[in-house]
Amino acid sequence: MSRDVDEFSDNSEEYFAFMRKSKILAQFLDEIEEDEDLQAFIKHNDVGLPLARFISAGLATPLPQAYTYVNETYAMFIDAMEVSEIEASGANDFNELMVIVEQKKNERDAELG
């Protein structure tokens, strides 16, 4: 699906959600980049993660293809964290997302136990 760059104005809801996702992925990468257990995920997302980092830092302009890469990487990331897009949408940064992930895990454990 091809989109015009103008569709991604810097004041649209989609843009703000994209920037939030980029920030979370960049912070995730900063936190775990050296973690051996996560190298397969990092290697698999060798475009989306660095792109999110560059966009979050203001070093790259998010063109339409960036939305695809970052959104796909983010979707894989929250799937691995076992939270939905709706649940994750309450997080503005990586630490807030980890609180949501922990709460969700505690809820699942309580249901099982």
C-alpha positions, -999 to 999 in steps of 0.1 A, spaced: 0 0 0 15 33 -11 8 64 8 16 100 2 40 115 27 15 143 33 -8 118 49 16 116 79 14 151 92 32 157 124 0 165 143 -20 135 134 -30 108 158 -12 82 137 20 102 138 19 106 176 12 68 180 41 61 156 65 84 176 54 67 209 61 33 194 95 45 180 104 58 215 95 26 232 114 4 207 145 27 210 144 25 248 140 -12 246 170 -15 223 190 7 247 181 -14 276 187 -49 261 210 -45 232 237 -67 248 212 -94 262 222 -127 246 187 -141 249 172 -114 227 197 -114 199 175 -134 176 147 -108 180 172 -79 174 187 -96 144 152 -104 129 143 -67 133 175 -53 120 157 -25 101 128 -17 124 147 -13 157 175 9 144 150 30 124 129 35 155 160 46 173 170 71 146 135 85 144 131 87 181 163 106 184 153 130 156 181 117 133 157 105 106 125 117 91 97 91 92 87 85 56 58 61 47 80 30 46 93 37 81 57 33 94 56 -2 80 89 -13 95 85 3 129 48 -8 132 56 -44 123 85 -45 147 64 -30 175 36 -55 168 61 -84 172 75 -68 203 42 -64 221 32 -99 210 63 -113 226 54 -93 257 20 -109 256 0 -77 257 -24 -63 231 -21 -31 211 -49 -17 232 -32 -26 265 1 -12 253 -14 20 241 -15 32 277 23 33 278 43 64 268 77 49 273 94 15 278 92 16 316 55 22 315 51 -6 291 70 -29 314 46 -20 342 17 -30 320 34 -62 310 40 -71 347 4 -63 356 -9 -85 328 15 -113 339 2 -110 375 -34 -111 364 -27 -143 344 -9 -159 373 -38 -150 396 -63 -166 372 -42 -198 371 -33 -200 408 
